[in-house]
Amino acid sequence: MKINRTSNNAPYDKSYVGKNAVAIGVEAGYDIFSQMQKLHVDQQKFYFFGRYDYYNSYIPAKGEPSYEYTKKQAVTFGFNYYPIKQIAIKADYSYRFLKSQYNNEPSLNIGIAYEAFFL
């Protein structure tokens, strides 16, 4: 059995360290502008995407307690718009599902990115 061996002066309780962890995700997207001739010629892109994630950061060894709050699922939908080649305007909505005694976690993310290659 492995236990987190933090300093005795630490303000946190000792906790078990899992034997394994797992993360699984699947994502699909599509460039909607690829079907619009003028926007395709202008090299503009508008990707709509969806993603599903499952992860568990603590899979206990035999004899260790199981913690339900470590099992998480999330669904994300969003878009990436490229008005020009190196600029991306991004937004997504994500909803993370937790076990019933915990609050689910919705989130909205918005951003602008500059893409460059540095040597």
N, CA, C and O atoms as CSV, one atom per row, in Angstrom:
chain,resi,resn,atom,element,x,y,z
A,1,MET,N,N,0.834,-1.168,0.000
A,1,MET,CA,C,0.000,0.000,0.000
A,1,MET,C,C,0.885,1.240,0.000
A,1,MET,O,O,1.765,1.380,0.850
A,2,LYS,N,N,0.654,2.134,-0.948
A,2,LYS,CA,C,1.429,3.367,-1.000
A,2,LYS,C,C,0.585,4.513,-0.460
A,2,LYS,O,O,-0.586,4.657,-0.810
A,3,ILE,N,N,1.184,5.309,0.381
A,3,ILE,CA,C,0.500,6.482,0.921
A,3,ILE,C,C,1.368,7.692,0.653
A,3,ILE,O,O,2.594,7.624,0.740
A,4,ASN,N,N,0.720,8.806,0.325
A,4,ASN,CA,C,1.421,10.060,0.116
A,4,ASN,C,C,2.166,10.406,1.401
A,4,ASN,O,O,1.545,10.583,2.449
A,5,ARG,N,N,3.458,10.501,1.329
A,5,ARG,CA,C,4.272,10.721,2.519
A,5,ARG,C,C,4.729,12.176,2.609
A,5,ARG,O,O,5.925,12.465,2.593
A,6,THR,N,N,3.776,13.069,2.702
A,6,THR,CA,C,4.114,14.481,2.847
A,6,THR,C,C,4.652,14.732,4.246
A,6,THR,O,O,4.497,13.908,5.147
A,7,SER,N,N,5.267,15.851,4.403
A,7,SER,CA,C,5.842,16.227,5.689
A,7,SER,C,C,4.773,16.216,6.782
A,7,SER,O,O,3.609,16.524,6.524
A,8,ASN,N,N,5.172,15.863,7.993
A,8,ASN,CA,C,4.227,15.877,9.115
A,8,ASN,C,C,3.708,17.274,9.397
A,8,ASN,O,O,2.658,17.426,10.022
A,9,ASN,N,N,4.420,18.297,8.950
A,9,ASN,CA,C,3.980,19.671,9.164
A,9,ASN,C,C,3.012,20.142,8.081
A,9,ASN,O,O,2.487,21.251,8.171
A,10,ALA,N,N,2.769,19.323,7.064
A,10,ALA,CA,C,1.883,19.721,5.970
A,10,ALA,C,C,0.448,19.848,6.481
A,10,ALA,O,O,0.011,19.047,7.307
A,11,PRO,N,N,-0.283,20.849,5.995
A,11,PRO,CA,C,-1.660,21.047,6.457
A,11,PRO,C,C,-2.660,20.097,5.805
A,11,PRO,O,O,-3.863,20.236,6.030
A,12,TYR,N,N,-2.204,19.143,5.012
A,12,TYR,CA,C,-3.093,18.249,4.280
A,12,TYR,C,C,-3.075,16.851,4.873
A,12,TYR,O,O,-2.074,16.408,5.438
A,13,ASP,N,N,-4.209,16.162,4.732
A,13,ASP,CA,C,-4.286,14.771,5.163
A,13,ASP,C,C,-3.448,13.904,4.239
A,13,ASP,O,O,-3.262,14.219,3.063
A,14,LYS,N,N,-2.952,12.818,4.786
A,14,LYS,CA,C,-2.249,11.840,3.957
A,14,LYS,C,C,-3.289,11.154,3.070
A,14,LYS,O,O,-4.426,10.951,3.496
A,15,SER,N,N,-2.913,10.801,1.852
A,15,SER,CA,C,-3.854,10.136,0.948
A,15,SER,C,C,-3.148,8.992,0.230
A,15,SER,O,O,-1.923,8.972,0.113
A,16,TYR,N,N,-3.937,8.055,-0.242
A,16,TYR,CA,C,-3.392,6.916,-0.977
A,16,TYR,C,C,-2.927,7.356,-2.360
A,16,TYR,O,O,-3.447,8.313,-2.932
A,17,VAL,N,N,-1.953,6.651,-2.875
A,17,VAL,CA,C,-1.463,6.867,-4.234
A,17,VAL,C,C,-1.944,5.682,-5.057
A,17,VAL,O,O,-1.683,4.532,-4.703
A,18,GLY,N,N,-2.639,5.953,-6.146
A,18,GLY,CA,C,-3.206,4.888,-6.959
A,18,GLY,C,C,-2.153,4.055,-7.666
A,18,GLY,O,O,-1.027,4.498,-7.894
A,19,LYS,N,N,-2.548,2.837,-8.007
A,19,LYS,CA,C,-1.664,1.938,-8.742
A,19,LYS,C,C,-1.574,2.365,-10.203
A,19,LYS,O,O,-0.507,2.276,-10.811
A,20,ASN,N,N,-2.682,2.828,-10.765
A,20,ASN,CA,C,-2.748,3.227,-12.171
A,20,ASN,C,C,-3.631,4.451,-12.335
A,20,ASN,O,O,-4.292,4.895,-11.396
A,21,ALA,N,N,-3.626,4.979,-13.535
A,21,ALA,CA,C,-4.534,6.045,-13.954
A,21,ALA,C,C,-4.919,5.745,-15.397
A,21,ALA,O,O,-4.222,5.004,-16.090
A,22,VAL,N,N,-6.020,6.316,-15.844
A,22,VAL,CA,C,-6.460,6.084,-17.219
A,22,VAL,C,C,-7.055,7.373,-17.782
A,22,VAL,O,O,-7.687,8.147,-17.063
A,23,ALA,N,N,-6.845,7.586,-19.070
A,23,ALA,CA,C,-7.462,8.712,-19.780
A,23,ALA,C,C,-7.794,8.243,-21.193
A,23,ALA,O,O,-6.947,7.685,-21.891
A,24,ILE,N,N,-9.028,8.476,-21.597
A,24,ILE,CA,C,-9.489,8.088,-22.926
A,24,ILE,C,C,-10.246,9.269,-23.510
A,24,ILE,O,O,-11.053,9.895,-22.822
A,25,GLY,N,N,-9.993,9.573,-24.761
A,25,GLY,CA,C,-10.711,10.661,-25.411
A,25,GLY,C,C,-10.926,10.369,-26.878
A,25,GLY,O,O,-10.138,9.663,-27.507
A,26,VAL,N,N,-11.993,10.914,-27.413
A,26,VAL,CA,C,-12.253,10.806,-28.842
A,26,VAL,C,C,-12.745,12.178,-29.313
A,26,VAL,O,O,-13.557,12.824,-28.650
A,27,GLU,N,N,-12.239,12.605,-30.466
A,27,GLU,CA,C,-12.582,13.930,-30.980
A,27,GLU,C,C,-12.808,13.847,-32.479
A,27,GLU,O,O,-12.124,13.107,-33.186
A,28,ALA,N,N,-13.782,14.619,-32.952
A,28,ALA,CA,C,-14.051,14.704,-34.387
A,28,ALA,C,C,-14.361,16.152,-34.722
A,28,ALA,O,O,-14.978,16.867,-33.932
A,29,GLY,N,N,-13.929,16.576,-35.895
A,29,GLY,CA,C,-14.187,17.938,-36.336
A,29,GLY,C,C,-14.324,18.001,-37.840
A,29,GLY,O,O,-13.991,17.054,-38.552
A,30,TYR,N,N,-14.822,19.139,-38.316
A,30,TYR,CA,C,-15.019,19.302,-39.747
A,30,TYR,C,C,-14.862,20.777,-40.107
A,30,TYR,O,O,-15.353,21.653,-39.395
A,31,ASP,N,N,-14.176,21.044,-41.215
A,31,ASP,CA,C,-14.016,22.409,-41.729
A,31,ASP,C,C,-15.242,22.748,-42.572
A,31,ASP,O,O,-15.348,22.327,-43.724
A,32,ILE,N,N,-16.152,23.500,-42.002
A,32,ILE,CA,C,-17.394,23.865,-42.691
A,32,ILE,C,C,-17.106,24.707,-43.930
A,32,ILE,O,O,-17.799,24.574,-44.939
A,33,PHE,N,N,-16.094,25.573,-43.869
A,33,PHE,CA,C,-15.776,26.450,-45.006
A,33,PHE,C,C,-15.197,25.684,-46.193
A,33,PHE,O,O,-15.096,26.242,-47.286
A,34,SER,N,N,-14.817,24.431,-46.009
A,34,SER,CA,C,-14.270,23.657,-47.131
A,34,SER,C,C,-15.316,23.451,-48.227
A,34,SER,O,O,-14.965,23.142,-49.366
A,35,GLN,N,N,-16.582,23.618,-47.896
A,35,GLN,CA,C,-17.664,23.446,-48.863
A,35,GLN,C,C,-18.130,24.766,-49.474
A,35,GLN,O,O,-19.031,24.768,-50.313
A,36,MET,N,N,-17.534,25.886,-49.070
A,36,MET,CA,C,-17.915,27.211,-49.575
A,36,MET,C,C,-16.764,27.744,-50.411
A,36,MET,O,O,-15.720,28.117,-49.875
A,37,GLN,N,N,-16.951,27.781,-51.713
A,37,GLN,CA,C,-15.876,28.056,-52.666
A,37,GLN,C,C,-15.104,29.334,-52.350
A,37,GLN,O,O,-13.875,29.302,-52.287
A,38,LYS,N,N,-15.799,30.470,-52.147
A,38,LYS,CA,C,-15.100,31.742,-51.923
A,38,LYS,C,C,-14.245,31.694,-50.655
A,38,LYS,O,O,-13.097,32.137,-50.664
A,39,LEU,N,N,-14.789,31.170,-49.592
A,39,LEU,CA,C,-14.042,31.094,-48.331
A,39,LEU,C,C,-12.895,30.096,-48.433
A,39,LEU,O,O,-11.836,30.304,-47.841
A,40,HIS,N,N,-13.098,29.027,-49.171
A,40,HIS,CA,C,-12.038,28.031,-49.367
A,40,HIS,C,C,-10.875,28.634,-50.162
A,40,HIS,O,O,-9.711,28.397,-49.838
A,41,VAL,N,N,-11.190,29.410,-51.197
A,41,VAL,CA,C,-10.152,30.060,-52.011
A,41,VAL,C,C,-9.389,31.088,-51.174
A,41,VAL,O,O,-8.177,31.238,-51.327
A,42,ASP,N,N,-10.094,31.794,-50.291
A,42,ASP,CA,C,-9.452,32.788,-49.407
A,42,ASP,C,C,-8.651,32.130,-48.284
A,42,ASP,O,O,-8.037,32.831,-47.479
A,43,GLN,N,N,-8.645,30.816,-48.216
A,43,GLN,CA,C,-7.947,30.022,-47.199
A,43,GLN,C,C,-8.474,30.267,-45.787
A,43,GLN,O,O,-7.758,30.070,-44.805
A,44,GLN,N,N,-9.735,30.700,-45.695
A,44,GLN,CA,C,-10.363,30.798,-44.384
A,44,GLN,C,C,-10.854,29.408,-43.992
A,44,GLN,O,O,-11.244,28.605,-44.839
A,45,LYS,N,N,-10.824,29.147,-42.694
A,45,LYS,CA,C,-11.264,27.845,-42.198
A,45,LYS,C,C,-12.139,28.046,-40.970
A,45,LYS,O,O,-11.915,28.950,-40.166
A,46,PHE,N,N,-13.134,27.189,-40.846
A,46,PHE,CA,C,-14.028,27.219,-39.689
A,46,PHE,C,C,-14.291,25.775,-39.268
A,46,PHE,O,O,-15.145,25.089,-39.829
A,47,TYR,N,N,-13.539,25.336,-38.271
A,47,TYR,CA,C,-13.662,23.965,-37.783
A,47,TYR,C,C,-14.674,23.917,-36.641
A,47,TYR,O,O,-14.549,24.645,-35.657
A,48,PHE,N,N,-15.666,23.060,-36.782
A,48,PHE,CA,C,-16.581,22.755,-35.693
A,48,PHE,C,C,-16.154,21.394,-35.158
A,48,PHE,O,O,-15.896,20.479,-35.940
A,49,PHE,N,N,-16.075,21.244,-33.834
A,49,PHE,CA,C,-15.592,19.977,-33.279
A,49,PHE,C,C,-16.364,19.575,-32.033
A,49,PHE,O,O,-17.002,20.398,-31.376
A,50,GLY,N,N,-16.286,18.301,-31.732
A,50,GLY,CA,C,-16.841,17.747,-30.507
A,50,GLY,C,C,-15.832,16.774,-29.916
A,50,GLY,O,O,-15.060,16.147,-30.641
A,51,ARG,N,N,-15.847,16.655,-28.609
A,51,ARG,CA,C,-14.881,15.786,-27.939
A,51,ARG,C,C,-15.536,15.146,-26.719
A,51,ARG,O,O,-16.331,15.775,-26.021
A,52,TYR,N,N,-15.187,13.882,-26.476
A,52,TYR,CA,C,-15.601,13.175,-25.265
A,52,TYR,C,C,-14.335,12.705,-24.549
A,52,TYR,O,O,-13.423,12.172,-25.181
A,53,ASP,N,N,-14.282,12.903,-23.231
A,53,ASP,CA,C,-13.145,12.462,-22.416
A,53,ASP,C,C,-13.642,11.668,-21.215
A,53,ASP,O,O,-14.665,11.997,-20.614
A,54,TYR,N,N,-12.910,10.634,-20.882
A,54,TYR,CA,C,-13.082,9.924,-19.620
A,54,TYR,C,C,-11.696,9.810,-19.006
A,54,TYR,O,O,-10.741,9.433,-19.684
A,55,TYR,N,N,-11.587,10.131,-17.736
A,55,TYR,CA,C,-10.307,9.934,-17.064
A,55,TYR,C,C,-10.520,9.631,-15.588
A,55,TYR,O,O,-11.482,10.077,-14.962
A,56,ASN,N,N,-9.595,8.866,-15.070
A,56,ASN,CA,C,-9.602,8.498,-13.667
A,56,ASN,C,C,-8.156,8.580,-13.197
A,56,ASN,O,O,-7.314,7.784,-13.612
A,57,SER,N,N,-7.879,9.529,-12.346
A,57,SER,CA,C,-6.506,9.766,-11.898
A,57,SER,C,C,-6.076,8.834,-10.764
A,57,SER,O,O,-4.928,8.877,-10.321
A,58,TYR,N,N,-6.990,8.002,-10.302
A,58,TYR,CA,C,-6.662,7.113,-9.178
A,58,TYR,C,C,-7.374,5.773,-9.360
A,58,TYR,O,O,-8.573,5.656,-9.106
A,59,ILE,N,N,-6.632,4.783,-9.795
A,59,ILE,CA,C,-7.144,3.412,-9.840
A,59,ILE,C,C,-6.401,2.671,-8.737
A,59,ILE,O,O,-5.190,2.473,-8.832
A,60,PRO,N,N,-7.116,2.259,-7.688
A,60,PRO,CA,C,-6.436,1.716,-6.508
A,60,PRO,C,C,-5.864,0.321,-6.721
A,60,PRO,O,O,-6.350,-0.456,-7.543
A,61,ALA,N,N,-4.834,0.033,-5.971
A,61,ALA,CA,C,-4.301,-1.332,-5.900
A,61,ALA,C,C,-5.238,-2.149,-5.012
A,61,ALA,O,O,-6.074,-1.591,-4.301
A,62,LYS,N,N,-5.098,-3.446,-5.058
A,62,LYS,CA,C,-5.932,-4.323,-4.240
A,62,LYS,C,C,-5.773,-3.954,-2.767
A,62,LYS,O,O,-4.656,-3.822,-2.267
A,63,GLY,N,N,-6.893,-3.792,-2.085
A,63,GLY,CA,C,-6.868,-3.466,-0.667
A,63,GLY,C,C,-6.918,-1.975,-0.367
A,63,GLY,O,O,-7.106,-1.593,0.788
A,64,GLU,N,N,-6.756,-1.125,-1.370
A,64,GLU,CA,C,-6.851,0.320,-1.157
A,64,GLU,C,C,-8.291,0.771,-1.378
A,64,GLU,O,O,-9.029,0.138,-2.133
A,65,PRO,N,N,-8.696,1.856,-0.729
A,65,PRO,CA,C,-10.069,2.342,-0.916
A,65,PRO,C,C,-10.262,2.927,-2.322
A,65,PRO,O,O,-9.316,3.394,-2.956
A,66,SER,N,N,-11.504,2.886,-2.784
A,66,SER,CA,C,-11.852,3.468,-4.081
A,66,SER,C,C,-12.487,4.832,-3.842
A,66,SER,O,O,-13.319,4.975,-2.946
A,67,TYR,N,N,-12.111,5.827,-4.622
A,67,TYR,CA,C,-12.666,7.174,-4.499
A,67,TYR,C,C,-13.438,7.500,-5.766
A,67,TYR,O,O,-12.850,7.628,-6.840
A,68,GLU,N,N,-14.752,7.635,-5.646
A,68,GLU,CA,C,-15.605,7.884,-6.812
A,68,GLU,C,C,-15.324,9.242,-7.455
A,68,GLU,O,O,-15.511,9.399,-8.662
A,69,TYR,N,N,-14.882,10.218,-6.676
A,69,TYR,CA,C,-14.672,11.558,-7.225
A,69,TYR,C,C,-13.505,11.632,-8.208
A,69,TYR,O,O,-13.338,12.647,-8.885
A,70,THR,N,N,-12.701,10.580,-8.297
A,70,THR,CA,C,-11.584,10.608,-9.248
A,70,THR,C,C,-12.011,10.201,-10.654
A,70,THR,O,O,-11.240,10.357,-11.601
A,71,LYS,N,N,-13.234,9.679,-10.805
A,71,LYS,CA,C,-13.750,9.270,-12.118
A,71,LYS,C,C,-14.489,10.448,-12.736
A,71,LYS,O,O,-15.472,10.935,-12.177
A,72,LYS,N,N,-14.013,10.903,-13.893
A,72,LYS,CA,C,-14.598,12.094,-14.518
A,72,LYS,C,C,-14.883,11.848,-15.992
A,72,LYS,O,O,-14.149,11.131,-16.671
A,73,GLN,N,N,-15.964,12.457,-16.474
A,73,GLN,CA,C,-16.309,12.436,-17.892
A,73,GLN,C,C,-16.566,13.872,-18.317
A,73,GLN,O,O,-17.075,14.674,-17.533
A,74,ALA,N,N,-16.217,14.197,-19.551
A,74,ALA,CA,C,-16.459,15.552,-20.056
A,74,ALA,C,C,-16.867,15.484,-21.520
A,74,ALA,O,O,-16.373,14.655,-22.285
A,75,VAL,N,N,-17.780,16.375,-21.891
A,75,VAL,CA,C,-18.198,16.542,-23.277
A,75,VAL,C,C,-17.906,17.987,-23.648
A,75,VAL,O,O,-18.247,18.906,-22.902
A,76,THR,N,N,-17.272,18.189,-24.804
A,76,THR,CA,C,-16.888,19.526,-25.254
A,76,THR,C,C,-17.321,19.722,-26.699
A,76,THR,O,O,-17.165,18.829,-27.532
A,77,PHE,N,N,-17.874,20.913,-26.992
A,77,PHE,CA,C,-18.209,21.318,-28.355
A,77,PHE,C,C,-17.639,22.702,-28.576
A,77,PHE,O,O,-17.642,23.529,-27.664
A,78,GLY,N,N,-17.149,22.965,-29.776
A,78,GLY,CA,C,-16.605,24.291,-30.025
A,78,GLY,C,C,-16.248,24.511,-31.473
A,78,GLY,O,O,-16.557,23.704,-32.351
A,79,PHE,N,N,-15.579,25.645,-31.698
A,79,PHE,CA,C,-15.133,25.971,-33.051
A,79,PHE,C,C,-13.777,26.651,-33.008
A,79,PHE,O,O,-13.390,27.246,-32.003
A,80,ASN,N,N,-13.068,26.550,-34.119
A,80,ASN,CA,C,-11.822,27.274,-34.366
A,80,ASN,C,C,-11.986,27.960,-35.714
A,80,ASN,O,O,-12.155,27.292,-36.734
A,81,TYR,N,N,-11.937,29.281,-35.726
A,81,TYR,CA,C,-12.089,30.050,-36.962
A,81,TYR,C,C,-10.747,30.671,-37.314
A,81,TYR,O,O,-10.136,31.356,-36.493
A,82,TYR,N,N,-10.290,30.428,-38.541
A,82,TYR,CA,C,-9.032,30.978,-39.043
A,82,TYR,C,C,-9.350,32.006,-40.129
A,82,TYR,O,O,-9.506,31.632,-41.291
A,83,PRO,N,N,-9.453,33.304,-39.777
A,83,PRO,CA,C,-9.725,34.314,-40.805
A,83,PRO,C,C,-8.535,34.491,-41.749
A,83,PRO,O,O,-8.709,34.775,-42.933
A,84,ILE,N,N,-7.325,34.319,-41.212
A,84,ILE,CA,C,-6.095,34.282,-42.005
A,84,ILE,C,C,-5.254,33.118,-41.481
A,84,ILE,O,O,-5.560,32.545,-40.435
A,85,LYS,N,N,-4.213,32.782,-42.199
A,85,LYS,CA,C,-3.476,31.544,-41.929
A,85,LYS,C,C,-2.970,31.402,-40.487
A,85,LYS,O,O,-3.060,30.309,-39.929
A,86,GLN,N,N,-2.450,32.447,-39.872
A,86,GLN,CA,C,-1.798,32.302,-38.566
A,86,GLN,C,C,-2.621,32.799,-37.381
A,86,GLN,O,O,-2.125,32.798,-36.255
A,87,ILE,N,N,-3.844,33.216,-37.599
A,87,ILE,CA,C,-4.695,33.708,-36.514
A,87,ILE,C,C,-5.874,32.760,-36.335
A,87,ILE,O,O,-6.534,32.388,-37.305
A,88,ALA,N,N,-6.131,32.376,-35.101
A,88,ALA,CA,C,-7.275,31.514,-34.796
A,88,ALA,C,C,-8.122,32.168,-33.713
A,88,ALA,O,O,-7.609,32.631,-32.695
A,89,ILE,N,N,-9.409,32.195,-33.948
A,89,ILE,CA,C,-10.375,32.637,-32.945
A,89,ILE,C,C,-11.070,31.364,-32.483
A,89,ILE,O,O,-11.622,30.613,-33.288
A,90,LYS,N,N,-11.035,31.134,-31.181
A,90,LYS,CA,C,-11.451,29.832,-30.652
A,90,LYS,C,C,-12.496,30.011,-29.555
A,90,LYS,O,O,-12.457,30.972,-28.786
A,91,ALA,N,N,-13.420,29.074,-29.503
A,91,ALA,CA,C,-14.393,29.049,-28.412
A,91,ALA,C,C,-14.854,27.611,-28.225
A,91,ALA,O,O,-14.974,26.849,-29.184
A,92,ASP,N,N,-15.110,27.259,-26.971
A,92,ASP,CA,C,-15.696,25.949,-26.714
A,92,ASP,C,C,-16.490,25.975,-25.422
A,92,ASP,O,O,-16.240,26.779,-24.524
A,93,TYR,N,N,-17.445,25.080,-25.359
A,93,TYR,CA,C,-18.246,24.863,-24.158
A,93,TYR,C,C,-17.978,23.434,-23.712
A,93,TYR,O,O,-18.037,22.502,-24.513
A,94,SER,N,N,-17.688,23.272,-22.447
A,94,SER,CA,C,-17.390,21.951,-21.911
A,94,SER,C,C,-18.263,21.701,-20.689
A,94,SER,O,O,-18.568,22.619,-19.927
A,95,TYR,N,N,-18.654,20.458,-20.519
A,95,TYR,CA,C,-19.443,20.070,-19.353
A,95,TYR,C,C,-18.807,18.820,-18.767
A,95,TYR,O,O,-18.763,17.769,-19.405
A,96,ARG,N,N,-18.321,18.953,-17.550
A,96,ARG,CA,C,-17.662,17.830,-16.886
A,96,ARG,C,C,-18.646,17.205,-15.901
A,96,ARG,O,O,-19.180,17.886,-15.025
A,97,PHE,N,N,-18.879,15.897,-16.055
A,97,PHE,CA,C,-19.829,15.161,-15.227
A,97,PHE,C,C,-19.092,14.503,-14.068
A,97,PHE,O,O,-18.114,13.782,-14.264
A,98,LEU,N,N,-19.577,14.762,-12.862
A,98,LEU,CA,C,-19.006,14.152,-11.667
A,98,LEU,C,C,-20.080,13.318,-10.981
A,98,LEU,O,O,-21.255,13.415,-11.337
A,99,LYS,N,N,-19.704,12.516,-10.023
A,99,LYS,CA,C,-20.675,11.690,-9.301
A,99,LYS,C,C,-21.672,12.588,-8.571
A,99,LYS,O,O,-21.378,13.753,-8.306
A,100,SER,N,N,-22.844,12.054,-8.245
A,100,SER,CA,C,-23.988,12.849,-7.790
A,100,SER,C,C,-23.728,13.723,-6.564
A,100,SER,O,O,-24.335,14.787,-6.448
A,101,GLN,N,N,-22.874,13.326,-5.668
A,101,GLN,CA,C,-22.656,14.149,-4.477
A,101,GLN,C,C,-21.782,15.379,-4.764
A,101,GLN,O,O,-21.633,16.247,-3.904
A,102,TYR,N,N,-21.213,15.454,-5.958
A,102,TYR,CA,C,-20.359,16.581,-6.329
A,102,TYR,C,C,-21.041,17.398,-7.421
A,102,TYR,O,O,-21.872,16.872,-8.161
A,103,ASN,N,N,-20.698,18.668,-7.525
A,103,ASN,CA,C,-21.277,19.529,-8.548
A,103,ASN,C,C,-20.625,19.269,-9.895
A,103,ASN,O,O,-19.403,19.153,-9.987
A,104,ASN,N,N,-21.448,19.175,-10.951
A,104,ASN,CA,C,-20.903,19.108,-12.302
A,104,ASN,C,C,-20.229,20.433,-12.624
A,104,ASN,O,O,-20.507,21.440,-11.974
A,105,GLU,N,N,-19.350,20.446,-13.615
A,105,GLU,CA,C,-18.554,21.637,-13.894
A,105,GLU,C,C,-18.689,22.072,-15.351
A,105,GLU,O,O,-17.983,21.558,-16.219
A,106,PRO,N,N,-19.594,23.016,-15.624
A,106,PRO,CA,C,-19.651,23.575,-16.979
A,106,PRO,C,C,-18.585,24.653,-17.129
A,106,PRO,O,O,-18.223,25.313,-16.155
A,107,SER,N,N,-18.081,24.835,-18.355
A,107,SER,CA,C,-17.114,25.916,-18.581
A,107,SER,C,C,-17.246,26.430,-20.005
A,107,SER,O,O,-17.623,25.694,-20.916
A,108,LEU,N,N,-16.930,27.693,-20.177
A,108,LEU,CA,C,-16.926,28.347,-21.478
A,108,LEU,C,C,-15.552,28.969,-21.657
A,108,LEU,O,O,-15.095,29.727,-20.801
A,109,ASN,N,N,-14.893,28.655,-22.760
A,109,ASN,CA,C,-13.551,29.163,-23.036
A,109,ASN,C,C,-13.565,29.922,-24.352
A,109,ASN,O,O,-14.110,29.446,-25.348
A,110,ILE,N,N,-12.963,31.103,-24.352
A,110,ILE,CA,C,-12.874,31.939,-25.549
A,110,ILE,C,C,-11.434,32.427,-25.656
A,110,ILE,O,O,-10.826,32.801,-24.653
A,111,GLY,N,N,-10.888,32.423,-26.873
A,111,GLY,CA,C,-9.513,32.879,-27.020
A,111,GLY,C,C,-9.155,33.243,-28.442
A,111,GLY,O,O,-9.862,32.906,-29.392
A,112,ILE,N,N,-8.046,33.935,-28.564
A,112,ILE,CA,C,-7.453,34.274,-29.854
A,112,ILE,C,C,-6.022,33.765,-29.809
A,112,ILE,O,O,-5.308,33.982,-28.831
A,113,ALA,N,N,-5.606,33.088,-30.872
A,113,ALA,CA,C,-4.264,32.505,-30.896
A,113,ALA,C,C,-3.507,32.964,-32.133
A,113,ALA,O,O,-4.081,33.136,-33.209
A,114,TYR,N,N,-2.207,33.157,-31.956
A,114,TYR,CA,C,-1.303,33.443,-33.064
A,114,TYR,C,C,-0.415,32.226,-33.220
A,114,TYR,O,O,0.245,31.800,-32.272
A,115,GLU,N,N,-0.400,31.674,-34.409
A,115,GLU,CA,C,0.398,30.481,-34.664
A,115,GLU,C,C,1.656,30.861,-35.426
A,115,GLU,O,O,1.594,31.531,-36.457
A,116,ALA,N,N,2.795,30.428,-34.907
A,116,ALA,CA,C,4.066,30.733,-35.569
A,116,ALA,C,C,5.023,29.570,-35.357
A,116,ALA,O,O,4.873,28.783,-34.422
A,117,PHE,N,N,5.993,29.477,-36.226
A,117,PHE,CA,C,7.028,28.458,-36.104
A,117,PHE,C,C,8.333,29.169,-35.793
A,117,PHE,O,O,8.768,30.044,-36.542
A,118,PHE,N,N,8.952,28.790,-34.689
A,118,PHE,CA,C,10.211,29.403,-34.290
A,118,PHE,C,C,11.332,28.376,-34.381
A,118,PHE,O,O,11.144,27.213,-34.024
A,119,LEU,N,N,12.470,28.797,-34.847
A,119,LEU,CA,C,13.634,27.907,-34.916
A,119,LEU,C,C,14.497,28.074,-33.691
A,119,LEU,O,O,15.525,27.409,-33.564
